[in-house]
Amino acid sequence: MLDVGNISLNSKKLDRMKVSILEIEQQNLKTREKSNDAMVDAIRKIVIDEVNKSY
């Protein structure tokens, strides 16, 4: 757990988010399937889903 000011970050969750985001970015670079807005929505969904998970 990292503390940044008054915000606590779970480094494992952060790493999973980074990997997921990089994977969809890499896939989109190959296919150009998603627009910029669609990518923003996909990244937002990854972040929200990961924050809501409890392990």
N, CA and C of each residue as an Amber inpcrd file, in Angstrom:
protein
   165
   0.8470000  -1.1700000   0.0000000   0.0000000   0.0000000   0.0000000
   0.8950000   1.2360000   0.0000000   0.6960000   2.1020000  -0.9380000
   1.4490000   3.3460000  -1.0310000   0.5590000   4.4910000  -0.5940000
   1.1080000   5.4170000   0.1750000   0.3660000   6.6150000   0.5650000
   0.9250000   7.8190000  -0.1720000   0.0700000   8.4620000  -0.9390000
   0.4420000   9.6630000  -1.6710000  -0.4530000  10.7750000  -1.1410000
   0.1170000  11.5990000  -0.2850000  -0.7000000  12.6310000   0.3550000
  -1.7370000  11.9480000   1.2120000  -3.0000000  12.1500000   0.9230000
  -4.0640000  11.4910000   1.6710000  -4.7300000  10.3830000   0.8560000
  -4.0630000   9.9390000  -0.2290000  -4.6080000   8.8990000  -1.0950000
  -3.7760000   7.6300000  -0.9220000  -4.4390000   6.5150000  -0.6670000
  -3.7640000   5.2300000  -0.5440000  -3.8790000   4.4730000  -1.8670000
  -2.7670000   3.9280000  -2.3390000  -2.7480000   3.1730000  -3.5830000
  -2.3230000   1.7460000  -3.3050000  -3.0720000   0.8040000  -3.8340000
  -2.6980000  -0.5890000  -3.7370000  -1.8320000  -0.8960000  -4.9620000
  -0.5690000  -1.1890000  -4.7380000   0.3630000  -1.3450000  -5.8580000
   0.0080000  -2.5410000  -6.7430000  -0.5690000  -3.6050000  -6.1730000
  -0.9520000  -4.7530000  -6.9970000  -2.0960000  -4.3880000  -7.9370000
  -3.0830000  -3.6650000  -7.4260000  -4.1900000  -3.2270000  -8.2770000
  -3.6850000  -2.2790000  -9.3610000  -2.7900000  -1.3960000  -8.9750000
  -2.2380000  -0.4430000  -9.9340000  -1.4880000  -1.1680000 -11.0480000
  -0.7100000  -2.1710000 -10.6850000   0.0240000  -2.9400000 -11.6960000
  -0.9240000  -3.6850000 -12.6300000  -1.9990000  -4.2660000 -12.0900000
  -2.9800000  -4.9620000 -12.9390000  -3.6570000  -3.9880000 -13.8950000
  -3.9510000  -2.7810000 -13.4110000  -4.5590000  -1.7740000 -14.2780000
  -3.6050000  -1.3930000 -15.4060000  -2.3360000  -1.1930000 -15.0590000
  -1.3460000  -0.8200000 -16.0780000  -1.2560000  -1.8800000 -17.1660000
  -1.1910000  -3.1450000 -16.7620000  -1.0760000  -4.2390000 -17.7300000
  -2.3110000  -4.2910000 -18.6150000  -3.4800000  -4.1900000 -18.0290000
  -4.7260000  -4.2290000 -18.8090000  -4.7980000  -3.0790000 -19.8030000
  -4.4160000  -1.8990000 -19.3500000  -4.4520000  -0.7250000 -20.2290000
  -3.4510000  -0.8770000 -21.3640000  -2.2600000  -1.3450000 -21.0530000
  -1.2590000  -1.5420000 -22.1030000  -1.7090000  -2.5920000 -23.1150000
  -2.3910000  -3.6310000 -22.6470000  -2.8790000  -4.6710000 -23.5630000
  -3.9120000  -4.1120000 -24.5370000  -4.8670000  -3.3320000 -24.0350000
  -5.8720000  -2.8020000 -24.9690000  -5.2720000  -1.7400000 -25.8820000
  -4.2940000  -0.9900000 -25.3810000  -3.6100000  -0.0090000 -26.2340000
  -2.8610000  -0.7190000 -27.3640000  -2.1820000  -1.7970000 -27.0130000
  -1.4150000  -2.5550000 -28.0070000  -2.3480000  -3.1620000 -29.0600000
  -3.4580000  -3.7280000 -28.6070000  -4.4310000  -4.3150000 -29.5250000
  -5.0190000  -3.2510000 -30.4430000  -5.3000000  -2.0790000 -29.8900000
  -5.8830000  -1.0180000 -30.7090000  -4.8820000  -0.4510000 -31.7150000
  -3.6180000  -0.4670000 -31.3600000  -2.6120000  -0.0180000 -32.3270000
  -2.5830000  -0.9270000 -33.5470000  -2.8230000  -2.2120000 -33.3410000
  -2.8200000  -3.1680000 -34.4500000  -4.0790000  -3.0440000 -35.2960000
  -5.2280000  -2.8910000 -34.6330000  -6.4980000  -2.9680000 -35.3490000
  -7.1180000  -1.6170000 -35.6790000  -6.7770000  -0.5860000 -34.9200000
  -7.4110000   0.7390000 -35.0610000  -8.9300000   0.6220000 -34.9660000
  -9.3850000  -0.3430000 -34.1630000 -10.8040000  -0.6410000 -34.0290000
 -11.5430000   0.4370000 -33.2390000 -10.8950000   0.9780000 -32.2120000
 -11.5630000   1.9220000 -31.3190000 -11.0810000   3.3450000 -31.5700000
 -12.0310000   4.2670000 -31.4650000 -11.6870000   5.6790000 -31.5830000
 -11.0530000   6.1460000 -30.2740000 -10.6020000   7.3660000 -30.2590000
 -10.0040000   7.9270000 -29.0510000 -11.0020000   7.9180000 -27.8950000
 -12.2380000   8.3130000 -28.1690000 -13.2720000   8.3270000 -27.1230000
 -13.5730000   6.9200000 -26.6160000 -13.5910000   5.9450000 -27.5140000
 -13.8510000   4.5660000 -27.1090000 -12.7070000   4.0360000 -26.2400000
 -11.4770000   4.4380000 -26.5540000 -10.3320000   4.0170000 -25.7410000
 -10.4050000   4.6320000 -24.3510000 -10.7880000   5.8870000 -24.2760000
 -10.9360000   6.5480000 -22.9710000 -11.9880000   5.8210000 -22.1480000
 -13.0980000   5.4630000 -22.7720000 -14.1450000   4.7310000 -22.0670000
 -13.6590000   3.3590000 -21.6090000 -12.9060000   2.6720000 -22.4520000
 -12.3840000   1.3480000 -22.0940000 -11.4060000   1.4450000 -20.9220000
 -10.5560000   2.4470000 -20.9330000  -9.6020000   2.6410000 -19.8350000
 -10.3400000   3.0040000 -18.5520000 -11.3240000   3.8550000 -18.6620000
 -12.1270000   4.2280000 -17.4890000 -12.7940000   2.9850000 -16.8980000
 -13.3150000   2.1170000 -17.7480000 -13.9710000   0.8960000 -17.2920000
 -12.9700000  -0.0150000 -16.5730000 -11.7550000  -0.1380000 -17.1070000
 -10.7240000  -0.9530000 -16.4600000 -10.4340000  -0.4260000 -15.0660000
 -10.2660000   0.8630000 -14.9500000  -9.9470000   1.4660000 -13.6490000
 -11.0920000   1.2460000 -12.6640000 -12.3090000   1.4930000 -13.0840000
 -13.4560000   1.3360000 -12.1950000 -13.6240000  -0.1220000 -11.7740000
 -13.4960000  -1.0380000 -12.7350000 -13.6370000  -2.4610000 -12.4120000
 -12.5730000  -2.9220000 -11.4180000 -11.3480000  -2.4800000 -11.6110000
 -10.2600000  -2.9040000 -10.7320000 -10.4270000  -2.3140000  -9.3320000
 -10.8740000  -1.0810000  -9.2460000 -11.0720000  -0.4450000  -7.9360000
 -12.1870000  -1.1620000  -7.1690000 -13.2130000  -1.6100000  -7.8800000
 -14.3400000  -2.2490000  -7.2210000 -14.0790000  -3.6950000  -6.8220000
 -13.0170000  -4.3090000  -7.3590000 -12.6920000  -5.6910000  -6.9910000
 -12.1760000  -5.7440000  -5.5640000 -12.5320000  -6.8170000  -4.8890000
 -11.9690000  -7.0400000  -3.5590000 -11.3640000  -8.4290000  -3.5280000
 -10.1380000  -8.5130000  -3.0830000  -9.4130000  -9.7830000  -3.0810000
  -9.2010000 -10.2390000  -1.6670000
